[in-house]
Amino acid sequence: MSIELNKYAESLVVPLPPEMPSFNEYDEFHINTSGGKDSWAMMVLLLFGYKLPKEKIKLVHFRVDGDPKYNPAFFDYKETDSYIEEIAKMFSLELIFLHSDKGLKQRVMERGMWPGPNSQYCTSSLKRDVYSKWARRRGPGRYLCLSGERAAESSRRAKNLAKENFKPYKTATAVTKKRLVDWYRPIFHLSTDQVLRLMDLAGIDLHPCYTKYKVSRCSCKFCIFLSPQEMLSVSKHHPEEFAELVRMEEFMGHTMRYEKGNPISLLDFIKKAESEYEQIDLLSMPCGGF
């Protein structure tokens, strides 16, 4: 990689929280990646800014649809696995794919309701719980979970990160078994421009979800936080899956979208965008978190 990349990444390094051990004290670093721009900026900053050793790093990706042998991509983008594999190979990093025993579609149908801003069980059940279970099998050691949330993404995240961007990962830690797991967000301070600059200098192309599907969040294909324009774009590229989403909504009698506290069907939601569908500044908007 270029001298320019090293200098730029080093310029973005900030002191670690005073309560956090030094990077040298960790046995493994688990970089959580959705395939989104923030995930890759985090990886690049850790490699070229903080100089973490590659042999201690594991890239960890969560498949929300569950086991791909039995569940074809529905909420996951079908391009994600190969895209992440290519970048892991590019940087010579070990890649781990994890998934729950149940995919998101099954969980939604069993609950009879969609995830929501106040009940993001998609994140808690399919990412955090899955990570904790995997980390508990790592055995004795000190491990650091790393995720790419940024304060600039939203006022809510800025408030949360101001309180704590480092903490013990309690559900994965077992002191009696000599397994300590911490959680740190190393790019909490970066702007979107800095994120994109790190990717550009490292030679990493954006995930197709940004360029092909025109969405702002590299998370679920039908994320509950998509705008009408984004949901319309995804529905046009994946009409069969979207039709199934509508059928699920009708069967459960529950919608994933609300406006001013009132439910709005997915079909009515995308109709809001159909008459004035236009390109917006997608890359300045928040990505999915861990």
Phi, psi and omega in degrees: 000162189283160175297324180299319179298313180300316181295317182293315179298318180297328180290343182262359179290136176235159178299145177288153176306142184300332181276356184267136174297161176290158179302330182296341183275355182264143179274328179215150175241125181252100182272111180281125181231130172270346189098359182276170185298322181292323178300315183287323177299320177299313180300315182295317179297319180293322181285315190253343175265304181271350175061043177291139180290132183300326184293345178262357187261138170232124171281131183238123178238139182253124175271114184284341179277358181088205184293119182294344177293331184245337184237108176294159182302126176230297173275332173283150171281134183294338181278346192297312184304309183292325179296313180292320178301320180297318182286323176300317179294321180301324182254008177055048180246144177289135182243131180241126173260129180235152176204158176282167177288341176236136177280171184297321181301315180296318180296320179298313182294323179293322180282334183073021180201155180277160168297159178216173181305327180261002179213068182275063180292343175299320179282314185292318184277325189258353178233295186296313180295322180293318178298314181302316180298317180293316182297326179294340178271359183287341181088186181299145178149176177245122186236147180237118174274130184237128179227160194257036176290146180231145179295330183287350184289321181195160179295326179296314179293323179300319179294316180295317182289333177294329179282318181197119170248005172220137176197159173294143177268088192298321185286349178251347184273142173216097184300320182295337178261009178060037176241115180244126181234128178243168182226126182222142175250096189282349180245026180304335187263357187276148173271168178297320179299320180292321177300311182292327178293318177299316179297316182297313181295330180275354178076030181260122176282151178292150174302145179302340181299326178286314189273325183266313185266350174061044176249162184263342186244122176270071180229232177291145179301322178247057184296144180295345182261005179295147175281167176304320180296320181291316179296323177297316180298315180296319181296327179289327178278335183228064185296324181291316178295321180294320178299322178292323177300316179296319178296319177298317179300314181293320181296318183279338186069030183217132181254155178274353186241141176224148174229120182053039177084357181253137181292146175225130182293159179299322180295318177290327180297313181284339176296334178298335183259340189298324184279341182221045180293122182213160179286133175240171182282083188292322188288348178272358184262162187292148173263170178291151181245178177250000000 
